[in-house]
Structure formats: C-alpha cells, structure tokens
Amino acid sequence: MTTQTTTIPRVTPRQNPRSAVPRKRKVTARQFFSRLPIRVFLAVLLVIVIYPMLWMFLGSFKTQSEFLNEPFWALPQSWSLDNYVSVFDSGFGTYIVNSIIVVFPSLAVILIVGVAAGFALEVMVWKGRGTVLLLFLAGIMVPTQMIILPLFTIYFRTGLTGSYWPMILTYIATGLPLTVFMMATFFRSVPREIFEASTLDGASILRSFWAVGLPLVKNAIFTVGLVQFFFLWNDLLIALTFTNSDALRTIQVGLLNFTGQYGAVQYGPTFAAIAVNVLGTLFIYLFLNQQVMKGLTAGSVKG
C-alpha cells in the first residue's frame, strides 16, 4: 500500500499595493521654520545672480533718454530692436568672428596637448616626469601681466604683429599649464589597473590613451574646455595689447568702442552688445551643463 503525499501550495500573503509606494513624509511646522533661513538665503542669492542679467537684457531695449531720465528699474517704453541693429551696424559682427577665429583654434590646441601631456605625466612611467609637472605648475604661478611686454617685443621683432598669431600663441601658452595640471589630476583618479590590463591584452600606449583613457575622462575634458573657453572668450588684456587695428579686435575689445569721448557711454547699444556676448556663452554652458557637473566630481574620489 503506497502512501500518496499531497503538496500543499504555499500561499504568500497578498501585498497591499499601497504599502509598496513610499509615503510622503509630512513636513512639520518645526521642520519648515528650521529650513526657512537657508531657503531665504538661497532665494536672495538667486535674485542677486539673476537680477543683473535681467536688468542688462531690459536695458538693451531702452533709449538713451530713458537711461538718463527714468529710474533704473523702470521697464522700457517700447520693445524696439534699434539698439541691436546699431550694434551690428557698427561692426560688432566682425568682433564676434575675430573672437571665434582666435579662441577656438587656441582651445583645440590647449585641449589636445593638455590631455596628452596629462596622460603622459600621470599614467606613463618615465624619468623626470615629476620635474616636468613642476615646470607646468610654475607656469600657473606666473602672472600674465609680467610676460606681456617681453612677448610683445618678441612678436614685433619676428614680424607677427598685425595678425591673429600673437593672441593665439599667447592663449595657448597661458592656458596649457592649468590644463595639464587639471588633466593629470583627473587621470590620477582613474585606477591604474585598467591601463595595466589593456597593456597585458596587447594594446600599445597610444591605443590605451585613445581607447581607454579618453572615454574615462570625457566629462573632465568638457569641464576643462569650458573653463578655458570662458578665460579666452572674456579676455581683454591680451587681446587689447596685441591688436593694432580695428579689423583684428575681439568682442571684448570691441565693447570699448561704445565708450565715447570724455567717458560718454551709449547705454542702450552697450547693453545690447553685452547681452549678445553673455547670452552666447550662457547657451554654451547650458548645453554642456551635465557634462560639467560630472567632470567637476570626476577627480575628487580615487576609483
């Protein structure tokens, strides 16, 4: 006689669907008032940052009489684009083109050489790399004002004045030290075992740099590139020193043209020119915002 065992299915308790949804914590009055000072501080800080840009944008639509006879917080009486038209009629478009011609080639060379040098100084093992890195650090400590006169003498004797080359070469020389230092810091945060594994798999040092190193520090490159872009685009000292004609002036030097004799300022066109300059760089930052946020924290923790 065989005994047949019956398996009783295990009944799992039915889960309440409401219990799976996290409950929203109620904010008590004590918690609300404890967070109130920091919220007020952030609101005031936001107003301090946003209001000048808003005032600049509204001022670009005002006439000269509105600036002189009405309160500075008053809205423009008419939303006319005459100030923007007068800005581009005065040759401001040429200044923008000159800035593009000077800044982007300089930025490309800074990033290519800086990223490669950072990889060579931090990942590759060779004699004297610490000394080379100290030399780049010494370049950060030299103020730009100290090298302006010697550089001008060199450019004048070599016949480079009257072209874009003095600005491009100076931008590259002043931008490389910081770029090399920052990229070496970012490469230091990458685990060394990754490069050792690629070498064991038969990859050359160039392939390790191109296929392994660059993807890992991609966000860092965006961050360093954006920082250098703002430095170069907003530069006034170097561009003002090495431009001897109106056809070579960059956008920052071109803003000085809106100041007339004895310091008289055409406020409407000046605000319009500044708005064109600021809004262009602002759109670039907003477009690369996520990469910059990731790049700022990439080198803070050792992987």
Residue pairs with C-beta under 8 A, 6 or more apart in sequence:
53 278
55 72
55 73
56 271
56 274
56 275
56 278
57 271
57 275
58 75
58 76
59 67
59 76
59 267
59 268
59 271
60 83
60 84
60 268
60 271
60 272
60 274
60 275
61 76
61 78
61 79
61 80
61 81
61 83
61 268
62 76
62 77
62 83
62 267
62 268
62 271
63 76
63 77
63 268
64 266
64 267
64 268
66 74
66 76
66 77
67 267
67 268
82 268
83 268
83 269
83 271
83 272
84 272
84 276
86 268
86 269
86 272
87 269
87 272
87 273
87 276
90 257
90 269
91 246
91 254
92 251
92 254
92 273
92 276
94 247
94 249
94 254
95 249
95 250
95 251
95 253
95 254
96 251
96 276
98 164
98 247
98 248
98 249
98 250
98 251
99 233
99 250
99 251
99 252
101 164
102 164
102 167
102 168
102 171
102 232
102 239
102 250
103 171
103 229
103 232
103 233
103 250
105 168
106 167
106 168
106 171
106 172
106 175
106 232
107 175
107 225
107 228
107 229
107 232
109 172
110 171
110 172
110 175
110 176
110 179
110 228
111 179
111 221
111 224
111 225
111 228
113 172
113 176
113 179
113 180
114 175
114 176
114 179
114 180
114 182
114 183
114 224
115 179
115 183
115 214
115 217
115 221
116 209
117 136
117 176
117 180
117 183
117 184
118 179
118 180
118 181
118 182
118 183
118 184
118 185
118 186
118 187
119 183
119 187
119 209
119 213
120 126
120 129
121 129
121 132
121 133
121 136
121 180
121 184
122 184
122 187
122 188
123 187
123 190
123 192
123 195
123 208
123 209
123 213
124 205
133 180
133 181
133 184
136 176
136 177
136 180
136 181
137 177
137 181
138 177
139 173
139 174
139 176
139 177
140 177
140 178
140 181
144 174
144 237
144 238
145 237
148 237
148 238
148 241
151 166
151 170
152 161
152 166
152 241
152 242
155 161
155 165
155 166
155 242
160 166
160 169
161 242
161 244
162 244
162 245
162 248
163 248
164 248
166 242
167 238
167 239
167 242
167 243
167 250
170 238
170 242
171 232
171 235
171 238
174 238
175 228
175 231
175 232
178 227
178 228
179 224
179 228
182 220
182 224
182 299
183 217
183 220
183 221
183 224
185 299
186 217
186 220
186 295
186 298
186 299
187 213
187 217
188 299
188 302
189 298
189 299
189 300
189 301
189 302
189 303
190 213
190 216
190 217
190 303
191 302
191 303
194 212
194 216
195 208
195 212
195 213
198 207
198 208
198 211
198 212
199 205
199 208
203 211
203 212
214 221
217 298
218 291
219 291
219 292
219 294
219 295
219 298
220 295
220 298
220 299
221 295
222 288
222 291
222 292
222 295
223 291
223 292
223 295
223 296
223 298
224 295
226 284
226 285
226 288
226 292
229 281
229 284
230 281
233 251
233 252
233 281
234 252
234 281
235 250
235 252
236 252
236 253
239 249
239 250
239 252
239 253
240 252
240 253
240 256
243 249
243 250
243 253
251 277
252 277
254 273
255 270
255 273
255 274
255 277
258 265
258 266
258 269
258 270
258 273
259 265
259 270
260 266
285 292
